[in-house]
C-alpha cells in the first residue's frame, strides 16, 4: 500500500547525493511507490494545536544536479501523512528542540522517524553516558579546574562542544599544551553549553567506525580514516571510507545499546566506535547508508523501510 511520506530536511536542492542518507531513504521510498512530500523546518507551524507545513510534492532520481523535482508549495495538515522523516541536520539547538515538540503532537498516529521525544531526550553526547562501561573516560563540564584535573589524570585529551556536529571544533590538547588557556577562553565565549572532554584515543589514526543500526540491530559499517594531519575522521572533513567488518567488541556494544534504541523508537541510528569504545550515539540525522553501500555493504535503506512499514503494520 502506498504511503504518504513527508521529509523535513534542509533544502534538498543543495545536498550532495553521493553520500546523503536522507536521499537514499527517499530513493527507496520512491521505489516502493510511496508519495513523497518535502518541506524545510522553517515552514513548520502549529495553529490551534494542528501542525501544518507548506509542503512540495517531490520526485527523486539518482542523478547529481537533477536529483530532485519539486512542485509548488501547498499548505497541508501533517496529520494527513503516514510517515514524517525528521532529517534536518544539526545543530541541536532551540530551533531543533522546538521542532521535536511540534512533531510530537503528530506521533505516533503519524509515525515520525526517529521518535521526536526520544530525539529531544537523547542528545548524542549525553545519551551515550547511559552506557559508561562502553565509553572512553569522559567529562562534561565548563569548569576549568575540572578539565585541568582530567588532564592531569589522562594526559592527552580531546575537547569538543556538547552539541557540536560534523567534527566541528574538535581539538586535541597535549599534556603540557601552551594553547590550552587560549582554547579554554575561545570555547568559553563561543559555546554556551558545557563541553565534552575525553581521553585521547591514539588509535583514531586507524579509523573511526560508523555502524548503522535499524531497530537496534547492526546492519553495516564503514571505517572512516582521518586525512593526514587531521584529528577528525568525518567524511565531510576529508576522512576516507573503507570497507570493514564488526569485531566481537563492536557486536557487544551494539547488543548492549540495541534494546534501548528500539524501545525509544529510534529506528535509524548511527554510532561511532574508536578502539572498542563508544564516544557518541547519533540519533538526529545519522549518516552512513550510502557510504556503506559504496564499499560493498548492504543497502540499509531497504531494511529501514521494512522497519518503518512494520511499525505501521503494513
SERO-4910 file (N, C-alpha, C, O; in steps of 0.05 Angstrom, whole numbers):
BEGIN
 pado doro    nc1    nc2    nc3   cac1   cac2   cac3    cc1    cc2    cc3    oc1    oc2    oc3
  Unk    A     17    -24      0      0      0      0     18     25      0     37     27     15
  Unk    A     11     44    -17     26     68    -19     22     85      6      0     88     16
  Unk    A     44     96     16     43    114     39     48    143     31     61    148     10
  Unk    A     38    162     46     45    190     43     68    196     62     64    195     86
  Unk    A     91    203     51    115    207     66    125    235     63    131    244     40
  Unk    A    127    250     85    138    277     84    166    276     96    171    263    116
  Unk    A    184    291     84    211    293     94    217    321    103    214    340     87
  Unk    A    224    324    128    231    350    139    262    351    139    275    337    154
  Unk    A    273    368    122    302    368    117    311    395    109    295    413    104
  Unk    A    337    399    107    349    422     95    342    422     65    335    400     55
  Unk    A    344    444     51    335    445     23    348    423      7    372    421      5
  Unk    A    331    406     -6    341    382    -20    357    390    -44    374    374    -54
  Unk    A    353    414    -55    368    423    -79    397    425    -73    414    423    -91
  Unk    A    405    429    -48    433    435    -41    449    411    -30    472    414    -24
  Unk    A    436    388    -28    450    365    -17    469    353    -38    466    357    -62
  Unk    A    489    338    -28    507    322    -45    498    293    -43    502    280    -22
  Unk    A    485    284    -63    470    258    -61    488    234    -58    480    213    -48
  Unk    A    514    236    -66    531    213    -66    534    201    -38    538    177    -35
  Unk    A    533    219    -17    537    209     10    513    215     28    516    214     53
  Unk    A    490    222     17    468    232     33    449    209     41    436    197     23
  Unk    A    447    203     66    430    182     76    400    188     72    385    171     65
  Unk    A    392    213     76    365    221     71    357    215     42    335    205     37
  Unk    A    375    221     23    368    216     -5    366    186    -10    348    177    -25
  Unk    A    382    169      3    380    140      0    352    131     10    340    114     -3
  Unk    A    343    142     32    317    135     42    294    143     23    275    129     19
  Unk    A    298    166     11    277    176     -8    277    159    -34    255    154    -44
  Unk    A    300    151    -43    301    134    -67    286    108    -62    271     98    -79
  Unk    A    291     96    -39    278     71    -32    248     75    -29    232     58    -37
  Unk    A    239     97    -16    211    102    -14    198    105    -41    176     95    -45
  Unk    A    211    119    -59    200    123    -86    199     96   -101    179     90   -115
  Unk    A    219     79    -97    219     52   -109    195     36   -100    184     20   -115
  Unk    A    186     40    -76    163     26    -65    137     38    -72    116     28    -65
  Unk    A    138     61    -87    113     73    -96    100     92    -76     77    100    -79
  Unk    A    115    100    -55    104    119    -36    104    147    -47    121    155    -63
  Unk    A     84    162    -38     81    191    -46    100    207    -29     99    205     -4
  Unk    A    117    224    -41    137    239    -27    130    269    -26    121    281    -46
  Unk    A    134    281     -2    130    309      2    154    320     16    167    306     32
  Unk    A    161    345     10    186    358     21    179    384     33    163    400     23
  Unk    A    190    390     57    189    417     68    213    421     86    226    402     95
  Unk    A    220    446     90    243    453    107    232    461    134    209    469    137
  Unk    A    249    459    155    239    464    183    226    491    187    208    494    204
  Unk    A    235    512    172    224    539    175    195    540    166    182    560    172
  Unk    A    186    520    151    158    520    142    139    506    160    115    503    155
  Unk    A    149    496    182    133    481    202    119    501    220    131    519    231
  Unk    A     93    497    224     77    515    241     57    498    257     51    475    251
  Unk    A     47    511    278     25    499    293      3    520    297      9    542    307
  Unk    A    -21    514    289    -44    533    292    -66    519    308    -77    499    299
  Unk    A    -71    529    332    -92    518    349    -89    488    352   -108    472    352
  Unk    A    -64    479    357    -58    451    362    -54    434    337    -46    411    340
  Unk    A    -60    445    313    -56    430    289    -28    437    277    -21    460    274
  Unk    A    -13    416    269     14    420    259     12    420    228      3    401    216
  Unk    A     21    442    216     19    445    187     46    453    176     64    461    190
  Unk    A     48    450    150     72    459    136     66    465    107     46    454     96
  Unk    A     82    482     95     80    487     66     97    466     52    121    468     51
  Unk    A     84    445     42     98    422     30     98    424      0     82    437    -13
  Unk    A    118    411    -11    121    409    -40    121    379    -48    134    363    -35
  Unk    A    107    372    -69    109    345    -79    138    341    -89    151    360    -99
  Unk    A    148    317    -86    176    311    -91    179    286   -108    167    266   -102
  Unk    A    196    288   -128    205    264   -143    235    264   -143    247    285   -144
  Unk    A    247    240   -142    276    238   -139    287    219   -160    274    200   -168
  Unk    A    312    224   -168    327    205   -185    356    208   -177    365    228   -168
  Unk    A    371    186   -181    398    184   -172    417    197   -193    435    183   -203
  Unk    A    413    222   -198    429    237   -217    437    263   -204    420    281   -200
  Unk    A    463    266   -199    473    291   -186    465    315   -202    470    316   -227
  Unk    A    454    335   -189    447    360   -202    418    360   -213    406    381   -216
  Unk    A    408    336   -219    380    334   -227    365    314   -209    348    299   -218
  Unk    A    373    314   -184    364    292   -166    337    296   -155    324    277   -145
  Unk    A    326    321   -156    300    327   -143    284    346   -160    294    366   -170
  Unk    A    258    340   -162    239    358   -175    217    364   -155    205    346   -143
  Unk    A    211    390   -151    192    398   -131    168    412   -144    171    427   -163
  Unk    A    144    407   -132    121    421   -141    118    447   -126    136    455   -111
  Unk    A     96    461   -131     91    486   -117     84    481    -88     70    461    -81
  Unk    A     92    499    -70     85    496    -41     55    497    -37     41    513    -50
  Unk    A     46    480    -19     17    479    -13     14    472     17     26    454     27
  Unk    A     -2    488     31     -6    484     60    -20    458     65    -40    451     52
  Unk    A     -9    442     84    -20    416     90    -20    410    120     -1    417    134
  Unk    A    -41    398    129    -42    388    157    -26    362    157    -32    343    143
  Unk    A     -4    362    172     15    339    171      3    314    183     14    293    180
  Unk    A    -20    317    197    -33    293    207    -44    275    184    -50    252    189
  Unk    A    -45    286    160    -53    271    137    -31    252    126    -36    235    110
  Unk    A     -7    256    136     16    239    128     16    213    144      7    212    166
  Unk    A     27    192    131     31    167    145     58    167    160     60    157    182
  Unk    A     78    180    147    105    180    158    117    207    154    114    220    133
  Unk    A    132    216    174    149    240    171    177    232    178    183    222    200
  Unk    A    195    237    160    224    233    165    235    259    175    237    279    160
  Unk    A    244    260    200    256    284    212    286    282    206    301    268    221
  Unk    A    295    296    185    322    291    175    338    317    171    358    316    157
  Unk    A    330    339    183    347    363    181    372    358    197    372    344    217
  Unk    A    394    370    187    420    367    201    420    384    226    406    404    228
  Unk    A    437    376    246    441    393    269    453    420    259    460    421    235
  Unk    A    456    441    276    460    439    305    434    432    320    412    439    312
  Unk    A    439    418    342    417    411    360    413    434    379    424    435    401
  Unk    A    398    454    370    394    478    385    364    482    392    349    463    389
  Unk    A    357    506    402    329    510    410    310    506    386    288    496    390
  Unk    A    318    514    362    301    510    339    296    481    334    274    473    328
  Unk    A    317    465    337    315    436    333    296    424    354    278    408    348
  Unk    A    301    432    379    284    422    401    255    430    397    237    414    402
  Unk    A    250    455    388    223    463    384    209    446    362    186    440    365
  Unk    A    224    439    341    213    422    321    205    395    332    184    384    323
  Unk    A    220    384    351    212    359    363    186    362    378    169    343    378
  Unk    A    182    384    392    157    389    407    133    389    387    112    378    393
  Unk    A    136    403    365    114    404    345    108    377    334     85    369    332
  Unk    A    129    362    325    124    336    313    114    316    333    100    296    326
  Unk    A    120    320    359    109    302    379     79    303    380     66    284    389
  Unk    A     67    325    372     37    327    371     25    307    350      2    300    352
  Unk    A     41    299    331     32    281    310     38    252    316     22    234    307
  Unk    A     59    247    329     69    220    334     54    207    357     50    221    377
  Unk    A     46    181    356     53    161    336     32    157    315     35    140    297
  Unk    A      9    172    316    -11    167    295      1    172    268     -3    156    250
  Unk    A     15    193    265     33    196    242     61    188    252     71    200    272
  Unk    A     73    168    240     98    158    250    121    177    243    126    182    220
  Unk    A    134    188    264    157    205    260    182    189    264    185    176    285
  Unk    A    200    190    245    225    175    246    249    195    247    253    209    227
  Unk    A    264    195    269    260    180    294    240    193    312    233    216    309
  Unk    A    230    178    332    211    188    352    221    215    362    243    217    373
  Unk    A    205    237    358    215    264    365    221    268    394    239    282    401
  Unk    A    205    256    412    210    259    441    237    245    448    252    256    464
  Unk    A    242    223    436    267    209    441    291    224    429    312    224    441
  Unk    A    287    235    406    309    252    395    315    275    413    339    281    418
  Unk    A    294    288    424    299    311    442    312    302    468    329    316    479
  Unk    A    305    278    478    315    269    504    340    253    502    350    242    522
  Unk    A    351    250    478    375    233    474    397    248    459    406    238    438
  Unk    A    405    272    468    427    286    454    451    267    452    458    253    471
  Unk    A    464    268    429    482    246    422    505    242    441    513    219    446
  Unk    A    515    264    453    538    261    471    530    259    500    547    256    517
  Unk    A    504    260    505    494    256    532    480    228    534    484    214    554
  Unk    A    464    221    515    451    195    515    471    172    519    465    153    533
  Unk    A    494    175    506    514    153    508    524    149    537    534    128    544
  Unk    A    521    170    554    530    167    582    513    147    598    520    141    620
  Unk    A    491    138    587    475    117    599    491     90    598    484     71    612
  Unk    A    512     90    582    528     65    579    557     71    585    574     68    567
  Unk    A    564     80    609    591     88    615    612     66    611    635     71    606
  Unk    A    603     41    614    621     18    611    631     15    583    651      1    578
  Unk    A    618     29    564    625     27    535    642     50    526    653     50    504
  Unk    A    644     71    543    655     97    534    685     99    542    694     85    560
  Unk    A    699    117    528    725    125    539    720    143    563    698    154    566
  Unk    A    740    147    580    736    166    603    726    193    592    738    205    574
  Unk    A    704    203    604    690    226    593    682    245    615    672    237    636
  Unk    A    686    271    610    678    292    629    660    312    613    667    319    591
  Unk    A    638    320    625    621    341    613    621    365    632    612    362    655
  Unk    A    631    387    623    635    410    641    642    436    626    648    435    603
  Unk    A    640    458    641    652    483    633    673    493    653    685    514    651
  Unk    A    677    476    674    694    484    696    723    479    690    731    456    685
  Unk    A    739    500    689    767    497    682    783    479    701    799    463    692
  Unk    A    777    481    727    791    464    746    785    435    742    803    418    745
  Unk    A    761    428    734    754    400    728    769    390    704    779    368    703
  Unk    A    771    407    683    786    399    659    816    395    666    828    376    656
  Unk    A    827    413    682    855    411    689    860    386    705    881    373    701
  Unk    A    842    378    723    845    353    738    843    329    719    858    310    723
  Unk    A    825    330    699    822    309    680    848    306    663    857    284    657
  Unk    A    860    329    656    885    328    641    908    316    657    924    300    647
  Unk    A    909    323    683    930    311    700    927    281    701    947    266    703
  Unk    A    902    271    700    897    242    703    903    228    677    914    205    677
  Unk    A    896    240    654    897    225    629    918    235    609    922    222    589
  Unk    A    929    258    614    949    269    595    935    281    571    922    302    573
  Unk    A    939    269    548    926    279    523    896    276    525    886    255    532
  Unk    A    882    298    517    853    297    517    842    309    491    857    322    476
  Unk    A    817    304    487    802    317    465    779    333    477    766    324    496
  Unk    A    775    358    467    754    375    476    737    382    452    746    388    430
  Unk    A    710    382    456    691    388    435    665    399    447    659    392    469
  Unk    A    650    415    432    625    425    442    605    403    445    603    384    429
  Unk    A    589    405    466    570    384    473    550    379    451    542    356    446
  Unk    A    541    400    438    521    397    416    533    403    389    519    412    371
  Unk    A    559    399    386    572    402    360    565    379    342    553    360    350
  Unk    A    572    382    316    566    362    296    586    363    274    599    384    269
  Unk    A    589    341    259    606    341    235    635    345    241    650    352    223
  Unk    A    644    341    266    672    344    272    681    372    277    704    378    281
  Unk    A    662    391    277    669    419    281    679    424    309    667    414    328
  Unk    A    701    440    312    712    448    337    720    425    355    719    427    380
  Unk    A    730    403    343    742    382    358    772    387    360    785    388    339
  Unk    A    783    389    384    811    396    387    825    376    405    813    367    425
  Unk    A    850    370    399    867    353    415    885    370    431    898    389    420
  Unk    A    887    365    457    904    381    475    925    363    487    919    342    499
  Unk    A    950    371    485    973    356    495    976    360    525    965    379    536
  Unk    A    991    342    538    994    344    568   1004    371    577    994    381    597
  Unk    A   1023    383    563   1034    409    571   1029    429    548   1047    443    540
  Unk    A   1005    429    539    998    445    515    996    475    522    979    482    538
  Unk    A   1013    492    511   1012    521    517    987    535    506    981    557    513
  Unk    A    973    520    488    949    532    476    924    527    493    902    538    486
  Unk    A    926    512    514    902    504    529    887    529    539    862    530    537
  Unk    A    901    548    551    888    571    562    873    587    541    850    596    546
  Unk    A    885    590    518    871    605    496    847    589    486    827    601    480
  Unk    A    850    563    483    828    546    474    805    547    494    782    548    486
  Unk    A    812    546    520    791    548    540    776    575    538    751    575    539
  Unk    A    790    597    534    777    623    531    760    623    506    737    634    507
  Unk    A    770    612    484    755    611    459    729    596    462    708    605    454
  Unk    A    731    572    474    707    556    479    687    571    497    663    570    493
  Unk    A    698    585    517    681    599    536    663    620    523    640    623    530
  Unk    A    674    634    504    659    656    491    643    646    467    625    660    458
  Unk    A    650    622    457    636    612    433    613    594    439    592    596    425
  Unk    A    615    578    460    594    558    466    582    563    493    597    565    513
  Unk    A    556    565    494    543    569    520    539    544    536    538    544    560
  Unk    A    537    521    521    533    496    535    559    485    546    580    495    539
  Unk    A    558    464    563    583    451    572    597    438    548    586    437    526
  Unk    A    621    429    553    636    415    532    641    386    540    639    379    563
  Unk    A    647    370    520    655    343    525    685    341    525    699    351    506
  Unk    A    696    329    546    725    326    548    730    296    551    719    283    569
  Unk    A    746    284    533    751    255    533    781    249    531    796    265    520
  Unk    A    788    226    542    816    217    539    821    213    509    805    202    494
  Unk    A    844    223    499    851    220    471    857    190    466    870    177    481
  Unk    A    846    181    443    849    153    435    869    152    412    861    159    389
  Unk    A    894    144    416    914    145    394    906    129    370    915    136    348
  Unk    A    890    108    373    883     91    350    863    104    332    854     91    313
  Unk    A    855    129    337    838    143    319    851    145    291    837    147    271
  Unk    A    877    144    290    891    145    264    885    121    247    888    121    223
  Unk    A    876     99    260    868     75    245    839     75    236    831     59    220
  Unk    A    824     94    246    797     97    237    777     99    259    781     91    282
  Unk    A    754    111    252    731    114    269    708     99    254    700    107    233
  Unk    A    699     77    267    680     60    253    651     70    257    641     72    279
  Unk    A    638     77    234    610     85    235    593     59    230    596     46    210
  Unk    A    576     53    249    559     30    248    530     39    247    522     56    263
  Unk    A    514     29    228    486     36    226    469     14    238    473    -10    232
  Unk    A    451     21    256    432      3    268    404     10    260    397     33    259
  Unk    A    388    -10    254    360     -7    248    345    -24    269    349    -48    271
  Unk    A    326    -11    283    312    -25    305    331    -39    324    325    -61    334
  Unk    A    354    -26    329    373    -37    349    391    -58    338    408    -69    353
  Unk    A    389    -66    313    406    -87    301    427    -75    283    420    -58    265
  Unk    A    453    -82    286    473    -71    269    471    -84    241    470   -109    238
  Unk    A    471    -67    220    467    -77    193    491    -72    175    492    -85    153
  Unk    A    509    -55    182    532    -49    165    549    -28    177    541    -14    196
  Unk    A    574    -27    167    593     -8    178    612      1    157    616    -12    136
  Unk    A    625     24    162    646     35    145    667     46    164    661     59    184
  Unk    A    692     42    158    714     52    174    724     78    161    733     79    139
  Unk    A    721    100    177    728    127    167    756    134    178    759    137    202
  Unk    A    775    137    160    802    142    168    808    172    164    803    183    142
  Unk    A    819    185    184    824    214    182    844    221    160    862    205    153
  Unk    A    841    244    148    860    254    129    886    260    144    887    264    168
  Unk    A    908    260    129    934    266    141    933    293    154    923    312    143
  Unk    A    945    295    178    947    320    193    919    330    203    916    354    206
  Unk    A    900    311    206    874    319    217    866    298    238    869    274    234
  Unk    A    855    308    260    845    290    281    819    277    273    813    255    283
  Unk    A    803    290    257    775    283    252    772    264    229    784    268    208
  Unk    A    755    244    232    751    224    211    726    229    195    720    214    176
  Unk    A    710    248    203    685    254    189    690    257    159    709    271    151
  Unk    A    673    245    142    677    247    114    674    275    103    686    283     83
  Unk    A    658    292    117    656    320    109    681    335    115    685    358    106
  Unk    A    699    323    131    725    336    138    748    322    124    771    327    131
  Unk    A    742    306    104    763    294     88    770    266     95    789    255     84
  Unk    A    755    254    114    760    226    121    754    207     98    737    212     82
  Unk    A    769    185     96    766    165     75    750    142     85    755    132    107
  Unk    A    731    132     69    713    110     77    724     83     66    729     81     42
  Unk    A    728     64     84    738     38     76    720     16     86    706     19    106
  Unk    A    719     -6     71    703    -30     78    713    -41    105    737    -38    111
  Unk    A    696    -53    121    704    -63    146    684    -84    156    662    -87    144
  Unk    A    691    -99    176    673   -118    189    672   -111    219    690    -97    229
  Unk    A    651   -120    232    648   -114    260    664   -134    277    664   -158    272
  Unk    A    678   -124    297    693   -140    315    674   -151    337    651   -143    339
  Unk    A    684   -170    352    668   -181    374    660   -159    394    638   -159    404
  Unk    A    679   -141    400    674   -119    418    652   -101    407    635    -92    421
  Unk    A    653    -95    381    633    -78    369    605    -90    369    585    -76    372
  Unk    A    604   -116    365    578   -130    367    568   -130    395    544   -128    400
  Unk    A    586   -131    415    578   -129    443    566   -101    449    546    -99    463
  Unk    A    579    -80    438    568    -53    441    540    -51    430    522    -40    442
  Unk    A    536    -61    406    510    -60    393    489    -76    408    466    -67    411
  Unk    A    497    -99    418    478   -115    433    470   -102    460    448   -106    469
  Unk    A    488    -86    471    483    -72    496    463    -49    492    445    -46    508
  Unk    A    467    -33    471    451    -10    467    426    -15    451    406      0    452
  Unk    A    426    -37    435    404    -42    416    376    -42    428    358    -29    417
  Unk    A    372    -57    450    344    -58    461    334    -30    470    311    -24    467
  Unk    A    352    -13    480    344     14    489    337     31    464    317     46    466
  Unk    A    352     28    443    346     43    418    318     36    408    302     54    402
  Unk    A    312     10    407    286      1    397    264     10    415    243     19    405
  Unk    A    268      8    441    247     16    460    240     45    458    217     53    463
  Unk    A    260     62    451    256     91    449    245    100    422    242    124    417
  Unk    A    240     81    404    231     89    377    252    101    360    246    116    341
  Unk    A    278     95    366    300    105    350    306     85    329    323     67    332
  Unk    A    291     86    307    292     66    286    319     65    272    330     44    267
  Unk    A    328     88    264    353     90    248    374    106    265    370    129    271
  Unk    A    396     93    271    416    104    289    444     99    278    449     77    266
  Unk    A    462    118    281    490    113    274    507    116    299    504    136    314
  Unk    A    525     98    303    544    100    326    572    102    315    578     92    293
  Unk    A    589    114    331    618    116    324    634    101    345    631    105    369
  Unk    A    650     82    335    666     66    353    696     71    347    704     68    324
  Unk    A    711     78    367    740     83    364    754     64    384    750     66    408
  Unk    A    771     46    374    787     29    391    770     15    412    777     13    435
  Unk    A    747      5    403    729    -11    421    714      6    441    703     -6    460
  Unk    A    713     32    438    698     49    456    677     65    440    680     69    416
  Unk    A    657     74    455    634     88    442    632    117    452    623    122    473
  Unk    A    642    136    435    642    164    443    614    177    442    608    195    457
  Unk    A    597    168    422    571    181    419    552    163    404    560    145    390
  Unk    A    526    169    406    505    155    392    489    176    376    478    194    388
  Unk    A    489    173    350    477    193    332    448    186    326    442    166    314
  Unk    A    429    203    335    401    198    331    386    219    316    363    215    307
  Unk    A    398    242    311    384    264    298    381    260    268    359    256    259
  Unk    A    403    259    254    402    254    225    426    237    217    443    246    202
  Unk    A    427    213    228    451    196    224    457    191    194    439    187    178
  Unk    A    482    190    188    491    185    160    507    160    159    515    148    179
  Unk    A    513    151    134    530    128    130    518    107    112    533     89    103
  Unk    A    492    108    105    480     87     89    493     85     61    499     64     52
  Unk    A    496    108     48    507    107     21    537    100     21    547     87      3
  Unk    A    552    109     42    580    102     44    583     72     48    601     60     36
  Unk    A    566     60     64    568     31     68    562     16     42    575     -4     35
  Unk    A    541     25     28    534     12      3    557     15    -17    563     -3    -33
  Unk    A    570     38    -18    592     44    -37    615     25    -33    629     19    -53
  Unk    A    621     17     -9    644     -1     -4    636    -30     -4    651    -47      6
  Unk    A    612    -36    -14    604    -64    -18    586    -75      3    580    -99      3
  Unk    A    577    -58     22    558    -67     42    530    -68     33    524    -62      9
  Unk    A    511    -75     50    483    -77     42    470    -50     38    480    -29     47
  Unk    A    447    -50     25    431    -26     22    413    -24     46    391    -36     46
  Unk    A    422     -9     66    407     -8     91    381      7     89    363      3    106
  Unk    A    378     23     68    352     37     65    329     18     61    306     23     68
  Unk    A    335     -6     49    314    -26     45    304    -36     72    280    -38     77
  Unk    A    323    -43     90    316    -53    116    302    -31    133    284    -37    148
  Unk    A    312     -6    130    299     16    144    270     19    137    253     22    155
  Unk    A    264     17    111    236     19    103    220     -5    111    196     -3    117
  Unk    A    232    -29    111    218    -52    121    210    -47    150    188    -54    159
  Unk    A    228    -35    166    223    -30    194    201     -9    198    183    -12    215
  Unk    A    202     12    181    181     33    183    154     21    176    134     26    190
  Unk    A    152      6    155    127     -6    147    117    -26    168     93    -28    172
  Unk    A    136    -40    181    127    -59    202    116    -43    225     97    -53    238
  Unk    A    127    -20    232    116     -4    254     88      5    248     71      9    266
  Unk    A     82      9    222     56     17    213     37     -6    210     13     -3    206
  Unk    A     48    -31    212     31    -54    209     24    -60    181      3    -71    175
  Unk    A     43    -52    162     37    -56    133     59    -72    120     58    -77     96
***
